[in-house]
Amino acid sequence: MVSQRERRADPYPLTWEIPLAIFAGSLLALVLGVHLARGLANLAAGAGWAWPAAARLFTSAIDVLEGHPGAGLDHVAPIASPDALLAWVFAVELIVMAAYVVLIWVC
């Protein structure tokens, strides 16, 4: 005799959507972390808060990681030095990764 549990199919099969959503969310969090760090570095240097346009969000992240604190911005007065920028990026991304570890632990 076959039980009810054996006749029922798994309603949530493992597919590509969930891993893709996790990857896309992780990538977005890391890119936003880079721009948040750049904004904080420029703010600390006296340039004020600046955020890139949405069209330049991903393309300017690479330039920021190369040490260009004004990448993707229209105009910024005095900007942070490349060393200070990379220190801010390292600190903010460390916080982002720690938040991911906490999120994974909670889930």
Secondary structure, 3 states (H helix, E strand, C coil): CCCHHHHCCCCCCCCCHHHHHHHHHHHHHHHHHHHHHHHHHHHHHCCCCCCCCHHHCCHHHHHHHCCCCCCCCCCCCCCCCHHHHHHHHHHHHHHHHHHHHHHHHHC
